[in-house]
Every structure is written in C-alpha cells, then in structure tokens.
Amino acid sequence: SQVGSGSGLQTSRRNLGMGNQVGFAVRGVAAHCSQLCTFSSGQGADASASTGCAERIYGGRVAMATFAAAFFGAVSTLATADCSADTASVTISKTDEAPEEKRELPVFSKAEVAAHAGGEAGVWVILGDKVYDVTSFIENHPGGAEKLMTAAGKSLEPYWALYRQHVQPGSAGAELHPKDHVAEILAPLQIGWLDPADVAAAAAARSDDDPYAKEPARSPMLRMLSETPCSAESPPSLMLDHYVTPNELFFVRNHHPVPVIDGEDYNLLVSGRGIKHAKEYSLHALKALPKTTLTATIQCGGNRRDGLNPVRKTSGNAWGVGAISNATWGGVLLRDLLNDAGLADAGKNGVAHVQFEGEDGTKASIPATKATSELGDVIVAYEMNGEPIPADHGFPVRVVVPGHVGVRNIKWLRKVITSDEEAEGVWQRGIAYKQFGPSVTNVDGLDLKEYAPMQEMPVQSAILSPMEGAKVDGDETITVQGFAWSGGGRNIARVDVSADDGVTWHTAKLKEGKDQPPSRAWAWTFWEAEVPPPKTASSTTLICKAVDVAHNSQPESAASVWNLRGLANNSWHRVDVQLQRDA
C-alpha cells in the first residue's frame, strides 16, 4: 500500500486483517511532514522505532501494542510528517465506498462510545468500524426499545449474531453485514468511525462460536426466507397434498436459536393470581393428566406479507402464502392444567390474562376468557401428529392457541402465569404484532398502549393451484384449488373464485374441513372451483376470496389493509396464469 507525500497516511484495510479491501486514511498530520518511517517485516526497521513513530502520528489515540500487532509487518512504506505535529483531530475516511460527507467524520474509541449508553448522553452503537447515534430510532425499533438497549454503548454484533433477521447470510464468526433495508436506516445515523485499534481488537476477538450451531436439520423442500433465526415456508406446491401437514413440511418461524432441552430434565412452572402455591410439572407429570387431541391450523401474523410490499415497503420477512400449516396436537387442555394447579375461578381471582414464556425468552399472553373457556380449546401440547413435538416446533412442550395469531402459540414453554395484565415484551406490547392504519408509516408520537395486540386472525384464503405463472389450457375450464381459514374458530361459509378481475364469481366446492363443529373450526378448509377463462385473452388473473360464518369477507385491495409491520394481509389473493389455446 502506498502513502501520499506529506498530506496524510494511507493504507489498505486488507493489510490490517479486517477482512476486506476497503481503503482508509489517517489524516491530520501537518502538511510539512518530512520524516519517513519504514514498516516492513525484517527490512530496515525495528518494532520499537516503528511503534514510537506511529504513536506520535496517531496522537496517542491507538494503543501501541494493538497497533504493532495489527500493522507491523503488514504495511510496506509509510510517508509521514514531523512526528511532533499536532494530530488531535484524527479522522478516518473509507475512501473506496463511503459517501463524501462521511469521509471526514471523527474517530471515537470504544470507551467513548461506551459513555453513550442512555440517558442524557444518548445511545450510540458500533457496527464494524462505524459508530451510530441511534437515540432517535430507539422508540421505532420493531423489536422494542429494550432489545436495542442491550447494545447501548456497545457493538451490535453480539445482538445481531442472535437476531439475524437484521443481517445478510454469512458464516459463523464472520463480520456481519446489514440487510439493505437495515443499512438504509443506519446510514443517516452514522456519526463517526471506530478507532482502528478497537476495530482490530474486535476482529481478532470475533469468536467462531455460533448460537445457531446446533440448529435442527430441516427439509430442503421448505422455502427458506431466513436461516438464522429460521423462517421457512411450507412449500405451496405440496400444501394440498396433505390436509394435516407433515411435521417436516410445517412452516417454521423462530425468533431466536432453537433451545436444546432434555425432556427428562424439563419442568413447566404454573403460577400467578388465584394459584396459592406455584406448581411445577415435569413432562411425565403433564402426560399423566387427561390427554386431548386437537387438529388446528397455525398462521404467522406476517403470512402473505409479500403482497403488501408492492404498495409500500413493510418490515419483516416477505412471506408468501406458506406461513400457515395444519397439525394434530396432543396434550393437556390449558384450563385443566390451571385447574390442577389450583385456579378455581379466574374471574373471581382477577385473572384477565394468561401469560406464556418460552425457553428462548419469547413472551406472549391471551385473554383469560380464551384460556379457561370450554370452547377455547387451548392446549399445552407435547405431541405433533402423533410424535414428540420436533425441536423447531417447540420440543418438549408448546402452547397451541387455536384461532389466534402464531406468535401467541409459544414454543419451548417454560412458564404459565395467570395475571391481571398482559405479558411484557415486544411480542405483546411493542410494535411487532400491532396493526396500524395504512397512513401510519412510523410510530413517532404514537402511544402503543392504545393499539391492541393481535389475537384472533381475519378470514383468509389463497390459491395453491395453478401456481403463479403456470400455463393452463385456455380452451377448457380451469380447476382452481386452495385453502381457506378464519380465526376465532369461525367456519368457512363460502369461497368465491373469479377469472375476470371480479366481474363474475364462481362458488367453490368446500372439501376437507367443511364439517368442523360450529365456532370451533380450528383447522383450515380445502376448496376447489371450476372457472371458465376469458375467451380471447392470452393470460388472466385468478382471484379468490373467502367468507366465514360471521359474514366476514376478504377485502379487495392490498392497499386497504397495508400496515407498517406487514401483518394480517387477507386481501383478495391473485395468481397470474398463461392461457394456451389450440392454433
């Protein structure tokens, strides 16, 4: 690497072992520089002389032991100035990639960043060699302010190593790079660069240990949106093959690494209002209670989010139609478990909510009326499709809250708490699972307590055959198939299908799932329709919409249900197909 004459010091990050070839400059050396120090591995300079010169060049900002380790033997020739020159205003410039306005930002030490960990000092964080002031962003953080505060005054990397939805795919122990939309948020918040000594130390200390190293094996047939933490769709082309989704094809939505739990050592703690003495249940004790089986569909709150992004970008994984699956669950009814623990009457004891906490720290709650009702059918499950629940789906125990959004179905269940308040945490009280109107593009000035968390889900349907872009016979009626489901146990009353943009509609035949008990239709319903195509068109858009027994119907446009978090998109589902005709 080479250095200009007298105006500063330039070298390459590659020579610093930083893992890329972006250049940076150390500036602030006086223009009348004349002295030359040579840094080379055994060629004309010793470490003490080189280190002493460098210490004066850097104005004491760089710890010399770290400097020598990172630089000595790696940089070939450095043109420097009079080493007594004033260098107090050293800045770093990433000349190869940084916008010009970022190149002269000041340098901060790790200790200086640590002094900004909240309060009047604000909140600064580090990512790689950049320093950000995130004070103004904290309340808008989708994961909640308390999550971001765990990195206040420190590096984001340990936090992002766990919450990898922020970063691009990469290997264990590698430098983390934000996804594009995250980088866009961070860019205007950058206030400086991290001292190169601290950058070097962080790179050297970056561990090969990976919290995701023990993730379970997953079917390659799943449509993977994020590997760490895992978000994977059930493959739409196979969803109609099984009314009860095979375990290996059930969609996966994890917020953290999958906990490794020994079933023999497992205990579930049940406590709270109306329960005089907290009670622990081993897996064996749970299995000794009366067993119930229940077939129920679980849908992620972000299912079909990809249909909202063309209206305006949302946050979160761009789920298609596959963040929904159906299984037969085996376990003990929650109301029986609470009764066994000593809760005789929820209402008389002031129990308004039942909270759940998973081994991974995820917390959620549901209304006590759902938890304790004979019609609620909430189950503390230890079986999935007749087998022990797989690790990805909550082994050894999870709660299944039929008819409610997926995040309430806490996996790796460790605590059940009866309370007069809903659960703490971002998944219940933060913005993560709250819906805002189509005009709300940030939560500045909003009182989140005024917005109820998602519980029951709206009526939903989707076309699974033909698939998007499929070629179909344009001279014959088109067989259209899919699923429909509504939250709260509401049965599907009708599915309407159109091939002419909703001008005419054809009523589908309801198939598996159509005979579920009234108001306890926890599982999806399959349907099929025969629809005539337009007579002369070469392509068309197939549309479906479902109506439940409460006459709730899917809205026409995605724009009408757009929301900041991309939740509960149940607008008409559309699939474009090509029409092939005989010549």
LUMBA-837362 format. One record per residue (C-alpha): residue in one letter; x, y, z. Coordinates in steps of 0.2 Angstrom, whole numbers, always signed. Layout:
% residues N
> aa|px|py|pz
> a|X|Y|Z .
...
//
This chain:
% residues 583
> aa|px|py|pz
> s|+0|+0|+0 .
> q|+6|+17|-3 .
> v|+5|+34|+5 .
> g|+5|+51|-2 .
> s|+18|+64|+2 .
> g|+16|+74|+17 .
> s|-3|+76|+17 .
> g|-8|+61|+27 .
> l|-6|+42|+29 .
> q|-15|+29|+18 .
> t|-15|+11|+19 .
> s|-27|-4|+15 .
> r|-39|-12|+27 .
> r|-33|-29|+19 .
> n|-16|-26|+27 .
> l|-25|-24|+44 .
> g|-33|-41|+43 .
> m|-50|-33|+43 .
> g|-57|-45|+31 .
> n|-60|-33|+16 .
> q|-50|-22|+4 .
> v|-59|-5|+8 .
> g|-46|+9|+10 .
> f|-45|+20|+24 .
> a|-34|+36|+28 .
> v|-27|+43|+44 .
> r|-27|+61|+42 .
> g|-22|+76|+52 .
> v|-4|+75|+50 .
> a|+3|+93|+46 .
> a|+7|+97|+28 .
> h|+25|+100|+31 .
> c|+28|+81|+35 .
> s|+46|+76|+31 .
> q|+51|+61|+41 .
> l|+50|+44|+34 .
> c|+47|+28|+44 .
> t|+48|+11|+36 .
> f|+37|-3|+42 .
> s|+42|-20|+35 .
> s|+44|-37|+41 .
> g|+63|-38|+45 .
> q|+68|-24|+32 .
> g|+76|-9|+39 .
> a|+65|-5|+54 .
> d|+63|-12|+71 .
> a|+46|-13|+80 .
> s|+51|-1|+94 .
> a|+55|+13|+82 .
> s|+40|+10|+71 .
> t|+29|+9|+85 .
> g|+35|+25|+93 .
> c|+33|+35|+76 .
> a|+16|+28|+74 .
> e|+11|+33|+92 .
> r|+16|+51|+88 .
> i|+7|+50|+71 .
> y|-9|+44|+79 .
> g|-8|+57|+93 .
> g|-9|+43|+107 .
> r|-27|+38|+101 .
> v|-21|+20|+97 .
> a|-15|+8|+109 .
> m|+3|+3|+103 .
> a|+3|-15|+107 .
> t|-13|-17|+97 .
> f|-5|-6|+83 .
> a|+10|-16|+82 .
> a|+1|-32|+81 .
> a|-11|-26|+68 .
> f|+1|-15|+57 .
> f|+19|-21|+60 .
> g|+25|-32|+46 .
> a|+10|-29|+35 .
> v|+12|-11|+29 .
> s|+26|-8|+17 .
> t|+30|+10|+17 .
> l|+23|+25|+26 .
> a|+27|+43|+22 .
> t|+25|+53|+37 .
> a|+27|+71|+44 .
> d|+36|+79|+58 .
> c|+31|+67|+72 .
> s|+29|+82|+83 .
> a|+15|+88|+73 .
> d|-2|+91|+81 .
> t|-13|+76|+77 .
> a|-28|+78|+89 .
> s|-41|+79|+76 .
> v|-38|+62|+68 .
> t|-52|+56|+56 .
> i|-54|+40|+46 .
> s|-60|+40|+28 .
> k|-67|+25|+19 .
> t|-62|+32|+3 .
> d|-67|+17|-8 .
> e|-85|+16|-3 .
> a|-90|+30|+10 .
> p|-101|+45|+4 .
> e|-90|+60|+3 .
> e|-100|+68|+18 .
> k|-95|+53|+29 .
> r|-76|+53|+25 .
> e|-71|+66|+37 .
> l|-82|+60|+52 .
> p|-72|+60|+68 .
> v|-65|+44|+76 .
> f|-71|+38|+93 .
> s|-63|+25|+104 .
> k|-73|+10|+111 .
> a|-73|+19|+128 .
> e|-80|+35|+121 .
> v|-94|+25|+113 .
> a|-97|+16|+130 .
> a|-101|+33|+138 .
> h|-116|+35|+127 .
> a|-127|+21|+134 .
> g|-143|+30|+138 .
> g|-150|+45|+147 .
> e|-144|+62|+143 .
> a|-129|+55|+134 .
> g|-140|+47|+121 .
> v|-137|+30|+114 .
> w|-123|+26|+102 .
> v|-119|+9|+95 .
> i|-105|+1|+85 .
> l|-106|-10|+69 .
> g|-89|-15|+61 .
> d|-79|+1|+60 .
> k|-94|+13|+61 .
> v|-101|+22|+76 .
> y|-120|+27|+75 .
> d|-131|+38|+86 .
> v|-147|+28|+87 .
> t|-156|+39|+101 .
> s|-169|+45|+89 .
> f|-173|+27|+82 .
> i|-175|+18|+98 .
> e|-194|+20|+100 .
> n|-196|+15|+82 .
> h|-186|-1|+84 .
> p|-198|-15|+78 .
> g|-191|-27|+91 .
> g|-194|-14|+105 .
> a|-183|-1|+114 .
> e|-177|-13|+127 .
> k|-170|-25|+114 .
> l|-160|-12|+106 .
> m|-154|-5|+123 .
> t|-145|-21|+126 .
> a|-132|-15|+114 .
> a|-132|+3|+120 .
> g|-114|+10|+121 .
> k|-108|-7|+113 .
> s|-106|-16|+97 .
> l|-122|-23|+88 .
> e|-113|-38|+83 .
> p|-117|-49|+98 .
> y|-135|-44|+97 .
> w|-136|-47|+78 .
> a|-127|-64|+80 .
> l|-143|-69|+89 .
> y|-156|-58|+80 .
> r|-150|-62|+62 .
> q|-165|-55|+53 .
> h|-155|-39|+53 .
> v|-140|-46|+43 .
> q|-136|-54|+26 .
> p|-132|-73|+26 .
> g|-115|-77|+32 .
> s|-104|-90|+40 .
> a|-101|-92|+59 .
> g|-89|-80|+66 .
> a|-88|-69|+51 .
> e|-91|-50|+51 .
> l|-109|-46|+50 .
> h|-116|-35|+36 .
> p|-134|-27|+37 .
> k|-148|-31|+25 .
> d|-151|-17|+13 .
> h|-166|-10|+22 .
> v|-157|-10|+38 .
> a|-142|-2|+30 .
> e|-154|+12|+24 .
> i|-160|+15|+41 .
> l|-142|+16|+49 .
> a|-134|+26|+35 .
> p|-140|+44|+41 .
> l|-137|+39|+59 .
> q|-118|+37|+57 .
> i|-109|+50|+67 .
> g|-91|+43|+66 .
> w|-78|+29|+64 .
> l|-72|+17|+77 .
> d|-54|+19|+82 .
> p|-44|+6|+71 .
> a|-36|-1|+86 .
> d|-53|-6|+93 .
> v|-58|-12|+76 .
> a|-43|-23|+75 .
> a|-46|-30|+93 .
> a|-64|-34|+89 .
> a|-59|-43|+73 .
> a|-46|-53|+82 .
> a|-58|-57|+96 .
> r|-73|-62|+85 .
> s|-77|-79|+90 .
> d|-81|-94|+80 .
> d|-94|-99|+92 .
> d|-111|-98|+84 .
> p|-128|-98|+94 .
> y|-135|-106|+79 .
> a|-123|-120|+78 .
> k|-135|-133|+85 .
> e|-150|-129|+74 .
> p|-160|-145|+69 .
> a|-160|-152|+52 .
> r|-173|-145|+40 .
> s|-181|-152|+25 .
> p|-174|-144|+9 .
> m|-192|-143|+2 .
> l|-196|-129|+14 .
> r|-195|-112|+6 .
> m|-181|-104|+17 .
> l|-183|-85|+20 .
> s|-170|-84|+34 .
> e|-159|-97|+40 .
> t|-154|-89|+57 .
> p|-166|-87|+65 .
> c|-176|-99|+54 .
> s|-190|-93|+44 .
> a|-196|-105|+32 .
> e|-212|-108|+22 .
> s|-222|-124|+19 .
> p|-220|-127|+0 .
> p|-236|-121|-8 .
> s|-235|-134|-22 .
> l|-236|-148|-8 .
> m|-249|-140|+4 .
> l|-264|-148|-4 .
> d|-256|-165|-4 .
> h|-259|-166|+15 .
> y|-274|-159|+25 .
> v|-263|-162|+40 .
> t|-246|-155|+36 .
> p|-232|-167|+39 .
> n|-220|-161|+53 .
> e|-206|-159|+41 .
> l|-216|-148|+30 .
> f|-224|-137|+43 .
> f|-219|-119|+42 .
> v|-205|-113|+54 .
> r|-205|-96|+62 .
> n|-191|-94|+75 .
> h|-186|-78|+84 .
> h|-170|-85|+92 .
> p|-159|-100|+91 .
> v|-168|-117|+94 .
> p|-166|-121|+113 .
> v|-158|-138|+116 .
> i|-169|-145|+130 .
> d|-168|-163|+138 .
> g|-185|-169|+140 .
> e|-180|-179|+156 .
> d|-175|-163|+165 .
> y|-189|-152|+158 .
> n|-201|-143|+170 .
> l|-216|-131|+167 .
> l|-219|-118|+181 .
> v|-238|-113|+183 .
> s|-241|-98|+195 .
> g|-250|-82|+197 .
> r|-266|-75|+203 .
> g|-278|-87|+210 .
> i|-264|-100|+212 .
> k|-259|-101|+230 .
> h|-243|-111|+228 .
> a|-234|-111|+211 .
> k|-233|-129|+204 .
> e|-220|-137|+193 .
> y|-224|-151|+180 .
> s|-212|-162|+173 .
> l|-215|-169|+155 .
> h|-220|-186|+164 .
> a|-232|-176|+175 .
> l|-240|-167|+160 .
> k|-243|-184|+152 .
> a|-251|-191|+167 .
> l|-265|-178|+166 .
> p|-281|-181|+154 .
> k|-275|-180|+136 .
> t|-284|-171|+122 .
> t|-280|-171|+104 .
> l|-285|-156|+93 .
> t|-282|-153|+74 .
> a|-278|-134|+72 .
> t|-270|-123|+60 .
> i|-257|-110|+65 .
> q|-254|-95|+54 .
> c|-239|-82|+56 .
> g|-245|-64|+58 .
> g|-235|-60|+43 .
> n|-242|-73|+31 .
> r|-244|-65|+13 .
> r|-233|-50|+18 .
> d|-226|-50|+0 .
> g|-242|-45|-6 .
> l|-241|-28|+4 .
> n|-224|-24|-1 .
> p|-228|-18|-19 .
> v|-240|-5|-10 .
> r|-226|+1|+1 .
> k|-211|-7|+9 .
> t|-215|-16|+26 .
> s|-203|-23|+38 .
> g|-200|-42|+41 .
> n|-199|-57|+30 .
> a|-208|-57|+14 .
> w|-219|-72|+17 .
> g|-229|-79|+3 .
> v|-244|-90|+6 .
> g|-234|-104|+15 .
> a|-233|-96|+33 .
> i|-248|-107|+38 .
> s|-249|-126|+42 .
> n|-261|-138|+50 .
> a|-257|-152|+63 .
> t|-265|-163|+75 .
> w|-259|-158|+93 .
> g|-259|-169|+108 .
> g|-258|-163|+126 .
> v|-267|-157|+141 .
> l|-280|-143|+140 .
> l|-274|-127|+147 .
> r|-290|-125|+158 .
> d|-287|-142|+165 .
> l|-269|-138|+169 .
> l|-274|-122|+178 .
> n|-287|-131|+187 .
> d|-275|-144|+193 .
> a|-263|-130|+198 .
> g|-277|-123|+210 .
> l|-285|-110|+199 .
> a|-304|-112|+204 .
> d|-312|-96|+196 .
> a|-302|-84|+185 .
> g|-314|-70|+186 .
> k|-316|-70|+205 .
> n|-297|-70|+207 .
> g|-295|-55|+195 .
> v|-287|-65|+181 .
> a|-289|-56|+165 .
> h|-274|-63|+155 .
> v|-264|-79|+155 .
> q|-246|-76|+150 .
> f|-233|-88|+142 .
> e|-215|-88|+142 .
> g|-203|-99|+131 .
> e|-186|-105|+135 .
> d|-180|-93|+121 .
> g|-186|-78|+131 .
> t|-201|-75|+120 .
> k|-217|-69|+130 .
> a|-235|-68|+125 .
> s|-252|-68|+133 .
> i|-270|-72|+128 .
> p|-286|-66|+137 .
> a|-291|-77|+151 .
> t|-308|-80|+143 .
> k|-300|-89|+129 .
> a|-288|-98|+141 .
> t|-301|-105|+153 .
> s|-317|-107|+142 .
> e|-323|-124|+137 .
> l|-325|-118|+120 .
> g|-307|-111|+119 .
> d|-298|-127|+117 .
> v|-281|-120|+121 .
> i|-269|-135|+123 .
> v|-252|-137|+131 .
> a|-245|-149|+118 .
> y|-232|-162|+119 .
> e|-236|-171|+103 .
> m|-237|-166|+85 .
> n|-245|-178|+73 .
> g|-243|-192|+85 .
> e|-225|-189|+88 .
> p|-215|-179|+101 .
> i|-215|-161|+95 .
> p|-200|-158|+84 .
> a|-187|-146|+91 .
> d|-191|-132|+78 .
> h|-209|-133|+84 .
> g|-207|-132|+102 .
> f|-200|-148|+110 .
> p|-204|-154|+123 .
> v|-219|-143|+126 .
> r|-228|-128|+117 .
> v|-245|-120|+119 .
> v|-257|-121|+105 .
> v|-270|-106|+105 .
> p|-281|-111|+90 .
> g|-288|-97|+80 .
> h|-275|-84|+86 .
> v|-260|-77|+78 .
> g|-245|-89|+78 .
> v|-234|-78|+90 .
> r|-246|-82|+104 .
> n|-243|-101|+102 .
> i|-227|-100|+112 .
> k|-214|-114|+109 .
> w|-202|-122|+122 .
> l|-215|-117|+135 .
> r|-207|-114|+152 .
> k|-219|-103|+162 .
> v|-238|-101|+163 .
> i|-243|-86|+173 .
> t|-261|-80|+177 .
> s|-261|-61|+179 .
> d|-272|-46|+178 .
> e|-260|-39|+165 .
> e|-255|-45|+148 .
> a|-237|-51|+146 .
> e|-222|-39|+145 .
> g|-211|-38|+130 .
> v|-210|-33|+112 .
> w|-221|-48|+105 .
> q|-236|-42|+116 .
> r|-234|-23|+120 .
> g|-221|-17|+107 .
> i|-225|-13|+88 .
> a|-220|-31|+82 .
> y|-238|-38|+82 .
> k|-249|-22|+82 .
> q|-258|-16|+67 .
> f|-258|+2|+62 .
> g|-268|+11|+49 .
> p|-262|+12|+31 .
> s|-257|+30|+33 .
> v|-245|+26|+48 .
> t|-228|+24|+41 .
> n|-219|+26|+58 .
> v|-224|+26|+76 .
> d|-217|+43|+81 .
> g|-229|+51|+94 .
> l|-240|+36|+95 .
> d|-245|+29|+112 .
> l|-243|+10|+108 .
> k|-254|+6|+123 .
> e|-269|+12|+113 .
> y|-266|-1|+100 .
> a|-272|-19|+104 .
> p|-260|-33|+101 .
> m|-265|-46|+88 .
> q|-275|-61|+94 .
> e|-289|-69|+83 .
> m|-284|-68|+64 .
> p|-296|-62|+50 .
> v|-303|-73|+37 .
> q|-290|-79|+24 .
> s|-289|-89|+8 .
> a|-276|-92|-6 .
> i|-275|-101|-22 .
> l|-262|-115|-22 .
> s|-266|-122|-39 .
> p|-262|-117|-53 .
> m|-247|-108|-47 .
> e|-241|-91|-51 .
> g|-235|-91|-70 .
> a|-242|-108|-74 .
> k|-248|-112|-91 .
> v|-266|-118|-92 .
> d|-277|-124|-106 .
> g|-287|-108|-112 .
> d|-300|-118|-121 .
> e|-306|-128|-105 .
> t|-312|-123|-88 .
> i|-298|-120|-76 .
> t|-298|-131|-60 .
> v|-293|-119|-46 .
> q|-289|-126|-29 .
> g|-283|-118|-12 .
> f|-286|-116|+6 .
> a|-297|-105|+17 .
> w|-297|-102|+36 .
> s|-304|-89|+48 .
> g|-298|-85|+66 .
> g|-308|-87|+81 .
> g|-315|-104|+76 .
> r|-326|-97|+63 .
> n|-331|-109|+50 .
> i|-329|-105|+31 .
> a|-346|-102|+23 .
> r|-340|-99|+5 .
> v|-326|-96|-6 .
> d|-328|-86|-22 .
> v|-317|-88|-37 .
> s|-315|-76|-52 .
> a|-305|-77|-68 .
> d|-311|-59|-75 .
> d|-305|-47|-61 .
> g|-320|-50|-51 .
> v|-333|-46|-64 .
> t|-341|-63|-62 .
> w|-338|-75|-47 .
> h|-340|-94|-46 .
> t|-343|-103|-29 .
> a|-330|-116|-25 .
> k|-334|-133|-18 .
> l|-329|-134|+0 .
> k|-319|-151|+4 .
> e|-309|-157|+19 .
> g|-313|-146|+34 .
> k|-330|-141|+29 .
> d|-338|-151|+43 .
> q|-330|-144|+58 .
> p|-340|-140|+73 .
> p|-348|-123|+73 .
> s|-337|-109|+81 .
> r|-324|-122|+84 .
> a|-317|-124|+66 .
> w|-299|-123|+71 .
> a|-292|-131|+55 .
> w|-292|-124|+38 .
> t|-304|-129|+24 .
> f|-298|-135|+7 .
> w|-309|-130|-8 .
> e|-310|-132|-27 .
> a|-318|-122|-41 .
> e|-321|-124|-60 .
> v|-319|-107|-68 .
> p|-321|-103|-87 .
> p|-306|-92|-93 .
> p|-309|-77|-104 .
> k|-312|-82|-122 .
> t|-299|-72|-131 .
> a|-286|-67|-118 .
> s|-268|-75|-118 .
> s|-267|-73|-99 .
> t|-278|-69|-85 .
> t|-278|-67|-66 .
> l|-286|-79|-55 .
> i|-294|-72|-39 .
> c|-301|-80|-23 .
> k|-310|-73|-8 .
> a|-317|-82|+7 .
> v|-332|-78|+18 .
> d|-334|-85|+35 .
> v|-350|-89|+45 .
> a|-350|-72|+53 .
> h|-350|-65|+35 .
> n|-333|-58|+37 .
> s|-326|-56|+19 .
> q|-308|-53|+12 .
> p|-306|-35|+6 .
> e|-302|-32|-12 .
> s|-286|-22|-11 .
> a|-269|-24|-3 .
> a|-268|-5|-1 .
> s|-283|-5|+11 .
> v|-275|-17|+23 .
> w|-257|-11|+21 .
> n|-249|-8|+38 .
> l|-231|-4|+44 .
> r|-227|-21|+50 .
> g|-235|-30|+36 .
> l|-247|-40|+46 .
> a|-263|-49|+43 .
> n|-264|-47|+24 .
> n|-280|-55|+19 .
> s|-284|-45|+3 .
> w|-290|-55|-12 .
> h|-277|-67|-17 .
> r|-272|-66|-35 .
> v|-262|-78|-46 .
> d|-257|-74|-64 .
> v|-258|-88|-77 .
> q|-254|-90|-95 .
> l|-268|-97|-107 .
> q|-263|-109|-120 .
> r|-275|-111|-134 .
> d|-276|-123|-150 .
> a|-270|-114|-165 .
//
